[in-house]
Amino acid sequence: MIRKSLSIAFLSTVSIAGHAYNLDGNRWLNATATFQIDIPGISPSGIPWNIGFREAANEWTEKTPFEFKVNTGALNPCEGFTENKDIEGFPDGNGDENNSAGFSDSVCGNAFGDSVLAITLTLSQGGLLGFSYIDQSDIIFNSAFQWDIYSGTRRPEIDFRRVALHELGHTLGLDHESEAVAMMAPSIGDIDSLQADDIEGANALYGGPGNCEITDISLNTIIDDSLFEGDCSVLELYGGGIDTSYVDTYRLTLAKETTVNIQMESASLDSVLLITDNKLNGIDFDDDSAGDCDARLRSTLQAGEYLILANTYVEPFKCKSNIGGYKISITDNALPVLHKARALSGSATNAIFHGGASADGGQTFMKSFTNSDIIDVDASIQPDPNHLGKPATFYVVAILSTGQQFARLENGKFQQINNFKALPAYGHTNGLETKIDIPLLKNIQGEALGLGKMAASFFVGYSLESNPTELYFNGAPISIAIQ
C-alpha cells in the first residue's frame, strides 16, 4: 500500500507563529467532506457535543463555498493510526478512509503537546496541479481540559464549538493566521464565529478561479491560441499550491446534458487538458490519449457551467516544450474527433472531422476487431464556419493495407481508383449545413465476407464549388484492423 501524506494542525491555549490567511496547499477534490460522529455526553451548559460540532460544520457550509456534511456514526478518529515512537505527537498509520471526531487523552498513542487543545490529522495524496487532494481528516479534542459550549468572551472552560470551528478550517485546507482577526488564529480567544479573513481563505480555495482571464466559448468551435511566458499559471488560477505551469481557461455553458468531445493538439507543446466545474473542482483529465502528446477528453456533462483548462507541464517530459501554439476543438458529436484537420493546399482550416468504428452500436469506438465482430464505421463533417451555406462536393476514400485505394460513390458503392487527380464524388449539396453525417460501413463482418487479416484507413472531405481544387479532410484517418 502506498503511504499517504499525513499532516497535523492544532489549536493552542497560547499564541504561536502563524501566517495571514494561509492556505496549506491541500484541498478536497469536490469542495465537500462528510464526518461520521457520535460524541457521547452533554456539555455543562446542556448542549450535546454532537450539536456543537454540527453547528460549527454548518457555519462553514453556510458562509463559504465548502460543504460539511455530518452523519451520526460512532467512529474512532484514531482508527488506522498507532503510536509513533520516533516523532513526538505525530502518530503513524494510514487512517481508515473516514472523517471523524472525538475526545481523547492522547494523539492516537502519542502525547498532546503542551497547551494543545485539539489536533486535526489530515491525509492527502498527490494531485495533478501542484497540490495534494485531501481524502481523510480526523479531529481529536484533548480531554485533559475542561470543556463547555458557550458564546462570547472566553471563560476558564474551553468552548468546544469555537475549537471545532477552528479545526474544521484545518480540515478544509486553511492553516494558521496571525495578521488579521480570524477564527484561524493559532490560539484560542474571544472570537466565536467565522471572520471575513476565514471566509476569504475558504473562497480562495473553493470559490472558483483567481485573477486569470476566462474566455467564454460555445460548442462546435475551434480555438487557436498558445501558452507562453507571462501567461497565467495554475498557482494563480487556483490561488495556492506550487504549480507554476501555464494555463488558458475557457468557460463552456451547457443548456442541457451533453456528451462533449474535446481535443487539444500541438506540434510542440506538452499538452494537458482538464475539465472542471465553475469552482475548479476537477471532473476529467488527459495528457496524451490522442497520440503525439495531443490530449483528448470525452465526457457527459449535466446542464451548467464548466471550465476547460488548456495546460502543460512545468517541465515537459513527453514533448519538447511547455510553451507554444495549440488548437482545441470542442464538439457535441457522438463520434470521436479526428485530429489534424487539413486543407490540401496547407492553409488553415477550422473544419472539424469526426469518425470511428464500433462493434456495439456506438457505445465504444475501437481500431482493432475480431473476424466475428459486426462492425459499423461512421464519419461526420462540421465544415469551417466560413463555408456554411456554400455549395460543396463531398468525397470518401478508403485505403487498404494492401495499398489498394477506393472511392465511395453516390450510390454507396466503392470504386477502385489509381490516383486522386480525378476523384469520384460521394455527394453534393447546394449549401453546407453545420453537420454532415456520412455512414461508411454498416454491419460488416470479416468472417461472413471471407476476409482474413485486413486493415483499412478512411478519409472524408469536401471542396467548395467556388474552389474545387482545394480539399478539406481529416489528416488523421479512421483506422480499423480485422485480426
C-alpha positions in Angstrom: 0.0 0.0 0.0 1.3 3.5 -0.9 1.6 5.6 2.2 -0.4 8.8 2.1 1.0 12.1 3.3 -0.1 12.9 6.9 -0.1 16.4 8.2 -1.1 17.8 11.7 -2.6 21.2 12.6 -3.6 22.2 16.1 -5.1 24.9 18.3 -3.3 26.1 21.4 -4.1 28.0 24.6 -1.1 30.2 24.0 -0.1 32.1 20.9 2.3 30.6 18.3 3.6 31.8 15.0 1.2 31.9 12.1 0.6 33.4 8.6 -2.3 35.5 7.4 -5.0 33.5 5.7 -2.6 30.8 4.9 -3.5 28.0 2.5 -1.7 24.8 3.3 -1.7 23.8 -0.4 -4.1 20.9 0.0 -7.8 20.8 -0.9 -10.7 18.4 -1.2 -11.5 17.4 -4.7 -15.2 18.4 -4.8 -15.3 21.0 -2.0 -17.1 18.7 0.4 -16.3 16.4 3.3 -18.6 14.1 5.3 -17.9 13.5 9.0 -19.2 10.5 11.0 -19.5 11.5 14.6 -21.2 10.3 17.8 -19.5 12.1 20.6 -21.2 10.8 23.8 -22.3 13.2 26.5 -23.6 16.7 27.1 -21.7 19.9 27.9 -22.2 21.6 31.3 -24.4 24.2 29.5 -26.8 21.4 28.4 -25.8 21.3 24.7 -24.8 17.9 23.4 -21.2 17.8 22.0 -22.7 16.4 18.7 -24.9 19.5 18.4 -21.9 21.8 19.0 -19.9 20.0 16.3 -22.8 20.2 13.8 -23.3 23.9 14.4 -19.6 24.5 13.7 -19.7 22.5 10.5 -22.9 24.2 9.4 -21.3 27.7 9.8 -18.6 26.8 7.3 -21.2 25.4 5.0 -23.5 28.4 5.2 -20.8 31.1 4.9 -18.3 29.6 2.4 -18.3 27.5 -0.8 -17.2 24.4 1.1 -19.8 21.9 2.3 -19.5 19.9 5.5 -21.9 17.0 6.0 -22.3 15.4 9.4 -23.8 11.9 9.8 -24.4 10.0 13.0 -21.9 7.2 13.5 -19.7 6.1 16.3 -16.2 6.1 14.7 -12.8 6.3 16.5 -10.8 9.2 15.0 -7.6 7.2 15.8 -8.8 4.1 13.8 -5.9 3.2 11.5 -3.4 5.2 13.5 -0.9 4.0 16.1 1.7 5.4 18.4 4.8 6.8 16.6 7.9 6.2 18.8 10.1 8.2 16.5 8.2 11.5 16.3 6.6 13.0 19.4 3.0 14.0 19.0 2.8 12.6 15.4 1.1 9.2 15.1 1.8 6.5 12.5 -0.6 4.9 10.0 -2.9 5.4 7.0 -6.2 6.0 8.8 -9.5 4.2 7.9 -10.7 6.4 5.0 -13.4 8.0 7.2 -13.6 11.5 8.7 -14.5 11.5 12.4 -14.0 13.5 15.6 -13.9 12.8 19.4 -12.3 13.4 22.7 -9.1 11.5 23.7 -6.3 11.8 26.3 -3.6 11.2 23.5 -3.0 11.7 19.9 -3.5 8.0 18.9 -1.0 6.9 21.5 1.3 9.9 21.3 1.1 12.7 23.9 -0.6 16.0 23.2 1.9 18.9 23.2 1.8 21.5 26.0 -1.3 23.7 25.9 -2.7 21.9 22.8 -6.5 21.9 22.8 -7.1 19.9 19.7 -5.4 18.3 16.7 -6.5 17.7 13.1 -4.9 14.8 11.3 -5.1 15.1 7.6 -4.3 12.5 5.0 -3.7 13.6 1.4 -2.4 12.2 -1.9 -0.6 14.0 -4.6 -2.7 15.7 -7.2 -2.1 16.9 -10.8 -1.9 20.6 -10.3 0.8 21.3 -7.7 -1.2 20.5 -4.6 -2.4 17.4 -2.9 -6.0 16.2 -2.6 -7.3 15.6 0.9 -9.1 12.3 1.4 -9.3 12.0 5.1 -9.4 14.3 8.2 -9.8 13.4 11.9 -10.2 15.8 14.8 -9.1 14.9 18.3 -10.1 17.1 21.2 -7.8 17.0 24.3 -9.9 15.5 27.1 -7.4 16.8 29.7 -9.1 20.3 29.6 -12.5 21.3 31.0 -14.9 21.8 28.1 -18.2 23.6 27.6 -20.3 25.1 24.8 -21.0 28.9 25.0 -20.7 32.1 23.1 -18.9 35.4 23.7 -15.9 36.2 25.9 -13.6 33.3 26.7 -14.2 31.6 30.1 -11.9 29.2 32.1 -13.7 26.3 30.4 -12.8 25.8 26.7 -15.6 26.4 24.2 -15.9 23.3 22.2 -17.8 24.9 19.3 -15.2 27.5 18.6 -12.4 25.0 18.7 -14.4 22.8 16.3 -14.8 25.8 14.0 -11.0 26.2 14.0 -10.2 22.6 13.5 -12.7 22.3 10.6 -10.9 25.2 9.0 -7.8 23.0 9.0 -9.8 20.2 7.6 -10.9 22.2 4.5 -7.3 23.3 3.9 -6.6 26.5 5.9 -3.5 27.0 8.0 -3.0 29.3 11.0 -3.1 33.1 10.5 -1.9 35.8 12.9 -2.0 39.0 10.8 -5.8 39.5 10.8 -8.7 38.9 13.2 -9.8 35.4 12.4 -11.1 32.1 13.8 -7.9 30.5 12.3 -5.7 32.4 14.7 -3.1 30.0 16.3 -4.5 30.3 19.8 -8.0 30.4 21.2 -9.5 33.8 22.0 -12.8 35.7 22.4 -13.8 35.2 18.7 -16.6 32.6 18.5 -17.6 32.8 14.8 -16.0 32.9 11.4 -14.5 36.2 10.4 -14.0 37.9 7.0 -10.5 36.5 6.6 -11.6 33.0 7.3 -14.3 33.2 4.7 -11.8 34.8 2.2 -9.4 31.9 2.8 -12.1 29.3 2.0 -13.2 31.4 -1.0 -9.6 31.3 -2.3 -9.5 27.5 -2.1 -13.0 26.7 -3.3 -14.6 29.9 -4.6 -13.5 29.5 -8.2 -10.8 31.0 -10.4 -8.4 33.7 -9.3 -7.5 36.6 -11.4 -6.8 34.7 -14.6 -8.7 35.7 -17.7 -11.5 33.4 -18.7 -12.8 33.3 -22.3 -16.3 32.2 -23.0 -16.7 29.6 -25.7 -19.5 27.6 -27.3 -19.9 24.1 -28.6 -18.7 23.1 -32.0 -15.9 25.7 -32.2 -12.2 25.5 -32.6 -9.8 27.6 -30.6 -6.3 28.6 -31.9 -4.1 30.0 -29.1 -0.8 29.5 -27.4 0.8 29.1 -24.0 3.8 31.4 -23.5 5.9 33.0 -20.7 3.8 35.6 -18.9 0.6 33.6 -19.2 -1.5 32.9 -16.1 -0.2 30.0 -14.0 -2.1 27.2 -12.3 -0.9 28.6 -9.0 -2.6 32.0 -9.8 -5.7 30.3 -11.1 -6.3 28.2 -8.0 -4.9 30.7 -5.5 -2.5 28.3 -4.0 -0.2 25.3 -4.4 3.1 25.2 -6.2 2.2 24.6 -9.8 3.7 27.4 -12.0 2.8 25.8 -15.3 1.0 28.0 -17.8 -2.8 27.7 -18.3 -5.5 29.2 -20.5 -9.0 29.0 -19.1 -12.3 28.7 -21.2 -15.9 28.8 -19.9 -18.4 26.5 -21.6 -22.1 26.8 -20.6 -24.4 23.9 -21.5 -28.2 24.3 -21.6 -28.8 20.5 -21.3 -27.0 17.3 -20.6 -24.4 16.9 -23.3 -21.6 14.5 -24.3 -18.7 16.7 -25.3 -15.6 15.7 -27.2 -12.6 18.0 -26.6 -9.3 17.6 -28.2 -6.1 19.6 -27.8 -3.4 19.4 -30.5 0.0 21.0 -30.6 3.2 20.5 -32.7 5.5 21.5 -29.8 3.5 21.8 -26.6 3.4 19.0 -24.0 -0.5 19.3 -23.9 -2.6 18.8 -20.8 -6.4 19.1 -21.0 -8.7 19.4 -18.0 -12.4 19.9 -17.4 -13.6 21.3 -14.1 -16.8 22.8 -12.7 -17.1 26.5 -12.3 -15.4 26.3 -8.9 -12.3 24.5 -10.4 -13.3 21.1 -8.9 -11.8 18.5 -11.2 -14.1 16.4 -13.5 -11.8 14.9 -16.2 -8.1 15.0 -17.2 -5.9 13.8 -20.1 -2.4 14.5 -21.5 -1.7 12.1 -24.4 -4.5 9.7 -25.3 -4.9 11.3 -28.7 -1.2 10.5 -29.5 1.8 12.6 -30.3 1.3 14.4 -27.0 -2.1 15.6 -28.0 -4.9 15.3 -25.4 -8.5 14.1 -25.8 -11.5 14.0 -23.5 -15.0 12.6 -23.9 -17.3 13.5 -21.0 -21.0 13.5 -20.5 -21.8 16.7 -18.6 -25.1 17.9 -17.0 -26.5 21.3 -17.8 -24.4 24.0 -16.2 -21.2 26.0 -16.4 -17.8 24.3 -16.9 -14.2 25.4 -17.2 -11.8 23.9 -19.8 -8.2 24.3 -19.0 -5.5 24.2 -21.7 -2.4 23.4 -19.7 1.1 22.0 -19.9 3.8 20.7 -17.5 6.3 22.9 -15.6 9.0 20.7 -17.1 7.9 18.8 -20.2 8.7 15.2 -20.1 6.9 13.7 -23.1 7.2 16.5 -25.7 9.8 19.1 -26.2 8.2 22.3 -24.8 5.9 23.9 -22.3 5.3 26.9 -24.5 3.9 27.0 -28.0 0.7 27.2 -30.0 -2.2 24.8 -29.7 -5.6 24.1 -31.2 -8.7 22.9 -29.2 -11.8 21.5 -30.8 -15.0 21.3 -28.7 -17.9 19.4 -30.1 -21.1 17.6 -29.1 -20.7 15.0 -31.9 -21.0 11.4 -30.6 -18.1 10.3 -32.8 -14.5 10.9 -31.8 -12.8 13.9 -33.1 -10.3 13.1 -35.9 -7.4 15.5 -35.1 -5.2 17.4 -37.5 -7.9 18.6 -39.9 -6.1 19.7 -43.1 -6.5 21.6 -46.3 -4.9 20.2 -49.4 -3.0 23.5 -50.0 -1.7 23.5 -46.4 -3.8 26.6 -45.5 -5.5 26.8 -42.1 -9.0 25.4 -41.6 -11.5 25.3 -38.8 -13.4 22.4 -40.1 -13.9 19.6 -37.6 -14.0 15.9 -38.7 -15.3 13.0 -36.7 -15.2 9.3 -37.2 -14.9 6.0 -35.5 -15.6 2.2 -35.8 -17.7 0.3 -33.3 -19.0 -3.2 -32.7 -21.6 -2.3 -30.1 -23.8 0.3 -31.7 -21.5 3.2 -31.0 -21.1 2.8 -27.3 -17.4 2.3 -27.6 -15.0 3.1 -30.5 -12.1 0.9 -31.3 -9.5 0.3 -34.0 -9.0 -3.5 -33.7 -11.7 -6.1 -34.2 -12.1 -9.9 -34.4 -13.2 -11.7 -37.5 -16.6 -12.3 -35.9 -17.3 -8.7 -34.8 -20.1 -6.9 -36.7 -18.6 -3.5 -37.4 -20.1 -0.1 -38.2 -17.8 2.7 -39.4 -19.2 6.2 -39.4 -18.0 9.7 -40.1 -19.3 13.3 -40.0 -18.1 16.7 -41.0 -18.6 20.0 -39.3 -17.5 22.4 -42.0 -15.4 25.5 -41.4 -17.9 28.2 -40.2 -16.8 30.4 -43.1 -18.1 27.8 -45.5 -21.6 27.3 -44.2 -24.3 27.8 -46.8 -22.0 27.5 -49.7 -22.3 24.8 -52.5 -19.9 21.9 -51.9 -18.9 18.4 -53.0 -18.1 15.5 -50.6 -15.5 12.8 -51.0 -14.8 9.5 -49.3 -11.6 7.5 -49.7 -10.6 4.1 -48.3 -7.0 2.8 -48.4 -6.5 -0.9 -47.6 -3.4 -2.3 -46.0 -2.7 -4.0 -49.4 -2.2 -0.5 -50.9 -5.4 -0.6 -52.9 -7.4 2.7 -52.9 -11.2 3.1 -53.3 -13.6 6.0 -53.5 -17.2 5.8 -52.4 -19.7 6.8 -55.0 -23.1 8.5 -54.6 -24.8 5.1 -54.9 -23.0 3.9 -51.8 -20.7 1.5 -53.6 -16.8 1.7 -53.6 -14.9 2.1 -56.8 -11.2 1.3 -57.0 -9.1 4.3 -58.1 -5.4 4.7 -59.2 -4.8 8.3 -58.1 -6.6 11.2 -56.6 -6.5 13.6 -59.5 -10.0 12.6 -60.8 -11.6 11.6 -57.5 -15.2 10.5 -57.9 -17.6 12.4 -55.7 -19.7 10.9 -52.8 -22.3 13.6 -52.9 -23.2 17.3 -53.4 -25.0 20.0 -51.5 -26.3 23.4 -52.6 -25.5 24.8 -49.1 -23.2 23.4 -46.4 -25.0 22.7 -43.1 -23.4 22.7 -39.7 -23.1 18.9 -39.6 -23.0 16.3 -42.4 -23.2 12.6 -41.4 -21.5 10.0 -43.6 -22.1 6.3 -42.9 -19.1 4.4 -44.3 -19.8 0.8 -43.5 -22.7 -0.9 -41.8 -22.9 -4.4 -40.3 -19.6 -5.6 -41.8 -18.3 -8.9 -40.6 -14.9 -10.2 -41.7 -15.9 -13.8 -41.2 -19.0 -13.5 -43.4 -17.1 -11.7 -46.1 -14.3 -14.3 -46.1 -11.8 -11.7 -45.1 -8.6 -12.7 -43.4 -6.4 -10.2 -41.6 -7.2 -6.8 -43.1 -6.6 -3.1 -42.2 -8.2 0.0 -43.7 -7.9 3.8 -43.3 -10.8 6.1 -44.2 -10.7 9.7 -45.2 -13.7 12.1 -45.7 -13.6 15.6 -47.1 -15.2 18.3 -49.0 -14.4 21.1 -51.5 -16.3 24.3 -52.3 -17.7 24.6 -55.8 -16.1 28.0 -55.9 -12.7 26.4 -55.4 -12.9 22.8 -56.4 -9.2 22.1 -56.3 -9.0 22.9 -52.5 -9.9 19.8 -50.5 -10.6 19.9 -46.7 -10.2 16.5 -45.0 -9.3 14.6 -41.8 -5.5 14.4 -41.6 -5.8 11.5 -39.1 -7.7 8.6 -40.7 -10.5 6.5 -39.3 -8.5 3.3 -38.9 -9.7 -0.3 -38.5 -8.0 -3.6 -38.3 -9.7 -7.1 -38.5 -7.5 -9.7 -36.9 
